[in-house]
Amino acid sequence: MARTDSCLARVGAGAAIGGAVGGAVGACYGTFEAFRYKIPGLLKIRYIGQTTVGSAAIFGLFLGAGSLIHCGKSY
């Protein structure tokens, strides 16, 4: 029973860290793209937000899945 709790905690931590890193990278990239393509006014904030959330979700999903795959391995 302790192994499943440990695995679940590891997957949750991986997804949280992936979300944080993905959000930071998405915010930087979204800001760069918004200014690069000269997106007007408040649409800039919307674009940056969409890029941030999308990047955080995708990176969190993949890091959580990687943690789940890694959790089953015993060394």
C-alpha positions in Angstrom: 0.0 0.0 0.0 2.9 2.4 0.7 4.3 1.9 -2.7 1.1 3.1 -4.5 1.0 6.2 -2.2 4.6 6.9 -3.0 4.0 6.4 -6.7 0.9 8.6 -6.7 2.8 11.3 -4.8 5.7 11.1 -7.2 3.4 11.5 -10.2 1.6 14.4 -8.6 4.9 16.1 -7.8 6.1 15.5 -11.4 3.0 17.0 -12.8 3.2 20.0 -10.5 6.8 20.7 -11.3 6.1 20.2 -15.0 3.2 22.7 -14.8 5.4 25.3 -13.1 8.3 25.0 -15.5 6.0 24.8 -18.5 4.1 27.9 -17.3 7.3 29.9 -16.9 8.6 28.9 -20.3 5.1 29.6 -21.9 5.0 33.0 -20.3 8.4 33.9 -21.7 7.6 32.5 -25.1 4.1 34.0 -25.2 5.5 37.5 -24.3 8.2 37.2 -27.0 5.7 36.1 -29.7 3.1 38.8 -28.7 5.6 41.6 -29.2 7.2 40.0 -32.2 4.0 39.8 -34.1 2.8 43.1 -32.8 -0.5 41.8 -31.3 -2.6 44.9 -30.3 -3.7 46.0 -26.9 -5.5 43.6 -24.5 -5.2 40.8 -27.0 -1.5 40.6 -26.0 -2.5 39.6 -22.4 -5.0 37.0 -23.8 -2.3 35.6 -26.1 0.3 35.4 -23.3 -2.3 33.7 -21.0 -3.2 31.1 -23.6 0.4 30.3 -24.3 1.2 30.1 -20.6 -1.7 27.8 -19.7 -1.2 25.6 -22.8 2.5 25.1 -22.2 1.9 24.4 -18.5 -0.7 21.8 -19.3 1.2 20.0 -21.9 4.5 20.0 -20.1 2.8 19.0 -16.8 1.1 16.1 -18.6 4.3 14.8 -20.1 6.3 15.1 -16.9 3.5 13.4 -14.9 3.4 10.6 -17.5 7.2 10.2 -17.3 7.0 10.0 -13.6 4.4 7.3 -13.8 6.5 5.3 -16.2 9.5 5.8 -14.1 7.6 4.8 -11.0 7.1 1.2 -12.1 10.9 0.6 -12.6 12.9 -1.0 -9.8 16.7 -0.7 -9.8 
